[in-house]
Amino acid sequence: MSLQVINSPFNKEQTDLLNQLLPTLNEQQKIWLSGYLAAGADSGSGAAQETEAGAPAVETRHVTLLYGSHTGNCQALAEEFSGRLKENGLQVSVEDMDRYKPKSLKKEEDLLIITSTHGDGDPPDNALSFYEFLYSKRAPKLDGVRYSVLALGDSSYEFYCQTGKDFDKRLEELGAERIVERVDCDLDYEDEAEDWINKIINSLETAEEGKKVQAAPNPPSAGLVYTKKNPFPAEVLENINLNGRGSNKETRHLELDLEDSNLEYEPGDSLGIYPLNDEKLVDQLITLMQWDPELSVTLNKDGEVRALREALLSHFEITVLTKPLLEKLGAFTSNEKLQEILVSKEALQTYMDGRDLLDVLTDFGPWNLGAEELVQQLRKIPPRLYSIASSRKANPDEVHLTIGTVRYESHGRNRLGVCSGQCAERMEPGGNVDVFVQKNSNFKLPEDDFAPVVMIGAGTGIAPYRAFLEEREELGAEGNAWLFFGEQHFTTDFLYQTEWQRWLKDGVLSRMDVAFSRDNEEKVYVQHRMIERSRELFEWMEAGAHLYVCGDEKHMAKDVHQALVSIVQKESGRTEEEAESYVAELRQQKRYQRDVY
């Protein structure tokens, strides 16, 4: 029976509102509300307040969830888990590490960190300031703070989940207490991340009764929603090679149909593609092991089964070697060479470079290994993320990509990138490919259309800038735009040349500097063009320009960063340290953003 407010001191309008609200509340909400009202009746007394029914005032624990994200995975998890925590009666704030004030650390109750690892064990760009503070002498003692870390990474890299490990270690050194142990997740992270947040929820105590809160199930979705877990089968509309005849590169321009998907994206976001392994490689592997391609194998812990060939084509990763995989496979062979490699870090890295599962099974037999046992050692094939090269405003119901084909010879075999090879050789117009949108809030155009933008990219790093200019053209943005682009040859590798020229003519693009490294005896790259335009570039920075860098992290992005520091140092008279601080301040202001790989 619904509770009705009658014969009360409230006026009619207040009574009607209460009669609408009260029947909708569950017991926990009623207890919380009664405690809240009781506390409000004498907030200055400092004594424990009670309602007329004797219910104590409730102060729910406060959880701060910080994320350090490069591709957007950590941010997406943080936002999803924030909702889960709130459903369980907890107060939650979610913050990008760059926007968090680290001096607030000592005031935290429960601190949750979700972070990826960038490059050679480095923090992602938006976690750098927080990381440096935590490892500085200014970091406070954190006695009384409880914490837990979820680390995302890729076990094929030497410094797997290093940033998460560093955060976890440092928080402990500062006196914080773990809520649950750190979890290190590989590329297929969803199940482990779900287990982590469930343990967190079960461990955090609410103040009202000191009971452990049980994890609430995710609410059912209304209608069909396409996500990473449920990708959309997009039709291929166009697949064009952008490079001219004679180029030693192959760059595919892909146009995909998103009609009826309800997928939304903004310039700067990425599109995830679930690729298929090369049929030739799968067949070679099955033939080598003399297995039946139609043999049923288990896909996951839910017990789904598929034919072996289909499972190896579409579900399991077979082209990337990791130390955990080789250690697992080592248990199925007595081959001494594999055991020798496993105990030598240098030998292990050397072997894994440029080899795949077929190499391992060829090199280290005989194997005491069945097909089912093999697939249980393999991780799920991860999606590949590509910077979106189009604006949805300019291309409704479509998304465009710019994908460089990876081909190389290694250890006596010709190799092909999994997804880029599929795009180049097995993705015809009319076919379908499974896709999802990966949001990236760390690579976005300025909200102010009058703000100048400087876009720096090499090779396929040009992709997001095509999206930027399409968007700015549709919006009628009046701010200046400057593009630096680098590739090998002007005649064969000037990607989207006619589009840049049209935008220059129409004023959408204010100026463009190009660097074609192989057209002259002396190689010239984008950072050289930047230094040549040092004075103008610094003037743009001083005028509020937003700087963007997209391309190879190990070489191009590092060289561009150093060029920026040198430009600031030269043009402003700052020391190198002061110039670094200037550039760091740009990053914190979201005026220096990078999408590097």
Residue pairs with C-beta under 8 A, 6 or more apart in sequence:
2 22
2 23
3 22
3 23
4 19
4 22
5 15
5 18
5 19
5 22
6 15
8 15
8 18
10 18
22 30
25 33
28 89
31 55
31 58
31 208
32 58
32 60
32 89
32 208
34 51
34 53
34 55
35 49
35 51
35 55
35 56
35 57
35 58
35 208
36 57
36 58
37 51
38 49
38 50
38 51
38 55
38 57
39 49
39 57
41 49
42 49
48 56
48 57
49 56
49 57
50 56
50 57
56 208
58 206
58 207
58 208
59 207
60 89
60 90
60 91
60 206
60 207
60 208
61 90
61 91
61 109
61 110
61 204
61 205
61 206
61 207
62 90
62 91
62 92
62 93
62 108
62 109
62 110
63 85
63 90
63 91
63 92
63 93
63 109
63 110
63 111
63 112
63 204
64 92
64 93
64 95
64 100
64 108
64 109
64 110
64 111
64 112
65 78
65 81
65 82
65 85
65 92
65 93
65 94
65 95
65 112
65 113
65 114
66 78
66 94
66 95
66 96
66 97
66 100
66 111
66 112
66 113
66 114
66 130
67 74
67 75
67 77
67 78
67 94
67 95
67 96
67 97
67 113
67 114
67 115
68 74
68 97
68 113
68 114
68 115
68 116
68 123
68 124
68 126
68 127
68 130
68 131
68 163
69 75
69 78
69 96
69 114
69 115
69 116
69 124
69 126
69 442
70 116
70 118
70 124
70 125
70 442
71 116
71 270
71 385
71 438
71 440
72 269
72 270
72 438
72 439
72 440
72 441
72 442
73 116
73 152
73 189
73 438
74 114
74 115
74 116
74 124
74 152
75 96
75 439
75 441
76 438
76 439
77 114
77 150
77 193
78 94
78 114
79 94
81 112
81 114
81 197
81 200
82 92
82 94
84 197
84 201
84 215
84 216
84 218
85 92
85 197
85 200
85 201
85 204
86 92
87 216
88 201
88 204
88 206
88 213
88 214
88 215
88 216
89 206
89 213
90 204
90 206
90 213
96 126
96 441
96 442
97 115
97 126
97 127
97 129
97 130
97 131
98 125
98 126
98 127
98 128
98 129
98 130
98 587
98 588
98 590
100 130
102 129
102 130
102 133
102 134
102 139
103 140
105 111
105 139
105 140
105 142
105 145
106 140
106 141
106 142
106 145
108 142
108 145
109 145
109 146
110 145
110 146
110 147
110 179
110 204
111 145
111 146
111 147
111 148
111 171
111 176
112 147
112 148
112 149
112 150
112 179
112 200
113 147
113 148
113 149
113 150
113 164
113 167
113 171
114 149
114 150
114 152
115 123
115 124
115 127
115 149
115 150
115 151
115 152
115 163
115 164
115 167
116 124
116 151
116 152
116 153
116 163
117 123
117 124
117 151
117 152
117 153
117 157
117 159
117 160
117 161
117 162
117 163
117 164
118 124
118 125
118 163
118 553
119 553
119 554
120 158
120 159
121 158
121 159
121 162
121 163
122 162
122 163
123 130
123 131
123 163
123 166
124 163
124 442
125 442
125 587
125 593
125 594
126 442
127 163
128 584
128 587
129 584
129 588
131 163
131 166
131 167
133 139
134 167
134 170
134 171
134 174
135 166
135 170
139 170
139 174
140 174
141 174
141 175
142 171
142 174
142 175
142 176
143 175
143 176
145 171
145 175
145 176
145 177
146 176
146 177
146 178
146 179
147 171
147 176
147 177
147 178
147 179
148 178
148 179
148 180
148 181
148 182
148 196
148 200
149 164
149 167
149 168
149 171
149 182
149 183
150 164
150 182
150 183
150 185
150 193
150 196
150 197
151 161
151 163
151 164
151 165
151 167
151 168
151 182
151 183
151 184
151 185
152 161
152 164
152 185
152 189
152 193
153 160
153 161
153 162
153 164
153 184
153 185
153 186
154 160
154 186
154 187
155 186
155 187
155 322
155 323
155 324
155 325
155 379
156 320
156 321
156 322
156 352
158 349
160 184
161 184
161 185
164 182
164 184
165 182
165 184
168 178
168 182
172 178
179 200
179 203
179 204
180 196
180 199
180 200
180 203
183 192
183 193
183 195
183 196
185 192
185 193
186 379
187 379
187 380
187 382
188 379
188 380
188 382
190 228
190 229
191 301
197 215
198 215
201 213
201 214
201 215
201 216
202 212
202 213
202 214
202 215
203 212
204 212
204 213
205 211
205 212
205 213
206 213
224 230
225 262
226 232
226 261
226 262
226 263
226 436
227 436
228 272
228 383
228 436
228 438
231 272
231 274
231 383
231 434
231 435
231 436
232 258
232 261
232 263
232 434
232 435
232 436
233 432
233 433
233 434
234 256
234 257
234 258
234 261
234 399
234 432
234 433
234 434
234 435
235 256
235 257
235 430
235 431
235 432
236 254
236 255
236 256
236 257
236 427
236 428
236 429
236 430
236 431
236 432
236 433
237 255
237 256
237 257
237 398
237 429
238 253
238 254
238 255
238 429
239 252
239 253
239 254
239 255
239 423
239 427
239 428
239 429
240 252
240 253
241 250
241 251
241 252
241 253
242 251
242 252
242 253
242 402
242 495
242 496
243 249
243 250
243 251
243 492
243 493
243 495
244 491
244 492
244 493
245 492
246 491
246 492
247 488
247 489
247 492
247 493
248 488
249 404
249 405
249 459
249 488
249 492
249 493
250 404
250 405
250 407
250 424
251 402
251 403
251 404
251 405
251 459
251 460
251 493
251 495
252 401
252 402
252 403
252 404
252 405
252 420
252 423
252 424
253 389
253 400
253 401
253 402
254 400
254 401
254 402
254 403
254 423
254 427
255 398
255 399
255 400
256 271
256 398
256 399
256 400
256 401
256 433
256 435
257 397
257 398
258 397
258 398
258 399
259 397
263 399
263 435
263 436
263 437
264 392
264 437
265 271
265 388
265 392
265 399
265 437
265 439
266 392
266 439
266 444
266 471
267 388
267 391
267 444
267 445
267 464
267 467
267 468
267 470
267 471
268 387
268 388
268 440
268 443
268 444
268 445
268 464
268 467
268 468
268 595
269 388
269 437
269 438
269 439
269 440
270 385
270 386
270 387
270 388
270 437
270 438
270 440
271 385
271 386
271 388
271 399
271 401
271 435
271 436
271 437
271 438
272 383
272 384
272 385
272 435
272 436
272 437
272 438
273 383
273 384
273 385
273 386
273 419
273 433
273 434
273 435
274 314
274 381
274 383
274 433
274 434
274 435
275 381
275 383
275 384
275 418
275 419
275 422
276 313
276 314
276 422
276 426
277 312
277 313
277 314
277 316
277 318
277 319
277 381
277 418
278 416
278 418
278 421
278 422
279 313
281 318
281 319
281 356
281 358
282 309
282 312
282 313
282 318
283 293
283 309
284 358
285 312
285 318
285 357
285 358
285 361
286 293
286 308
286 309
286 312
288 358
288 361
288 362
289 361
289 367
289 369
289 371
289 374
291 308
291 370
291 371
292 308
292 371
293 307
293 308
293 309
294 307
294 308
294 309
295 307
295 308
295 371
295 372
296 305
296 306
296 307
296 308
297 305
297 306
297 307
297 308
297 311
297 371
297 372
297 375
298 304
298 305
298 372
298 375
298 376
299 305
299 306
299 311
299 315
299 375
300 380
306 314
306 315
308 371
308 375
311 375
312 318
312 375
314 381
315 380
315 381
316 375
316 378
316 379
316 380
316 381
317 378
317 379
317 380
317 381
317 382
318 356
318 357
318 358
318 378
318 381
319 356
319 357
319 418
320 356
321 351
321 352
321 355
321 356
321 357
321 359
321 360
322 352
322 379
323 342
323 348
323 352
325 377
325 378
325 379
326 338
326 341
326 342
326 348
326 352
326 360
327 342
328 377
329 338
329 360
329 364
329 369
329 377
330 338
330 339
330 342
332 367
332 368
332 369
332 373
333 364
333 365
333 366
333 367
333 368
333 369
335 364
335 365
335 366
337 363
337 364
338 360
338 363
338 364
340 347
341 347
341 348
341 351
342 348
354 408
354 410
354 411
354 415
355 410
355 411
356 415
357 378
359 411
359 413
361 367
381 418
383 436
384 418
384 419
384 420
385 438
386 401
386 402
386 403
386 463
387 401
387 402
387 460
387 461
387 463
387 464
387 467
387 550
387 595
388 399
388 400
388 401
388 463
388 464
388 467
389 400
389 401
389 402
389 462
389 463
389 464
389 466
389 467
390 398
390 399
390 400
390 466
390 467
390 470
391 467
391 470
391 471
391 474
392 398
392 399
393 470
393 471
393 474
393 475
394 470
394 471
394 473
394 474
395 470
399 435
400 466
400 467
401 463
402 460
402 462
402 463
402 466
402 495
403 419
403 420
403 423
403 460
404 420
404 459
404 460
405 416
405 417
405 420
405 421
405 423
405 424
406 415
406 416
406 417
406 420
406 421
407 414
407 415
407 416
407 417
407 421
408 414
408 415
409 415
416 424
416 425
427 433
440 595
442 590
442 593
442 595
443 464
443 548
443 550
443 593
443 594
443 595
444 590
444 593
445 453
445 468
445 471
445 472
445 546
446 453
446 479
446 546
446 591
448 479
449 472
449 475
449 476
449 477
449 478
449 479
450 477
450 478
450 479
451 479
451 544
451 545
451 546
452 479
452 480
452 481
452 482
452 510
452 540
452 543
452 544
452 545
452 546
453 468
453 479
453 480
453 481
453 482
453 545
453 546
453 547
453 548
454 482
454 484
454 537
454 540
454 541
454 545
454 546
454 547
454 548
455 465
455 468
455 481
455 482
455 483
455 484
455 548
455 550
456 483
456 484
456 526
456 530
456 547
456 548
456 549
456 550
456 551
456 560
457 463
457 464
457 465
457 483
457 484
457 485
457 486
457 526
457 548
457 549
457 550
457 551
458 485
458 486
458 487
458 525
458 526
458 551
458 552
458 556
459 486
459 487
459 495
459 551
459 552
460 495
460 551
461 549
461 550
461 551
461 552
461 556
461 595
462 485
462 495
462 496
462 550
463 550
464 548
464 550
464 595
465 483
465 485
465 548
465 550
466 496
466 499
468 481
468 548
469 481
469 499
469 503
469 508
469 509
471 477
472 479
472 481
472 508
473 503
473 506
473 508
480 510
480 511
480 540
480 545
481 508
481 509
481 510
482 509
482 510
482 511
482 512
482 513
482 537
482 540
482 545
483 500
483 509
483 511
483 512
483 513
484 512
484 513
484 514
484 515
484 526
484 529
484 530
485 495
485 500
485 512
485 513
485 514
485 515
485 526
486 514
486 515
486 516
486 517
486 525
486 526
486 529
486 556
487 493
487 494
487 495
487 514
487 515
487 516
487 517
488 516
488 517
488 518
488 519
489 516
489 518
489 519
490 514
490 516
490 519
493 516
494 514
494 516
500 509
500 512
503 509
504 511
504 512
513 526
513 529
513 530
513 532
513 533
514 529
515 524
515 525
515 526
515 528
515 529
516 524
517 523
517 524
517 525
525 556
525 559
526 556
526 560
527 556
527 559
527 560
527 562
527 563
530 537
530 560
530 563
530 564
530 567
531 563
531 566
531 567
534 567
534 570
534 571
535 571
537 567
538 567
538 568
538 571
538 572
541 547
541 568
541 586
544 591
545 591
546 590
546 591
546 592
546 593
547 564
547 586
547 591
547 592
547 593
548 593
548 594
548 595
549 556
549 557
549 560
549 561
549 592
549 593
549 594
549 595
549 596
550 594
550 595
550 596
551 557
551 596
551 597
552 596
552 597
553 596
553 597
556 596
557 594
557 596
561 583
564 583
564 592
565 576
565 579
565 580
565 583
566 579
568 574
568 579
568 582
568 583
569 575
569 576
569 578
569 579
572 579
572 582
574 582
583 592
586 592
587 593
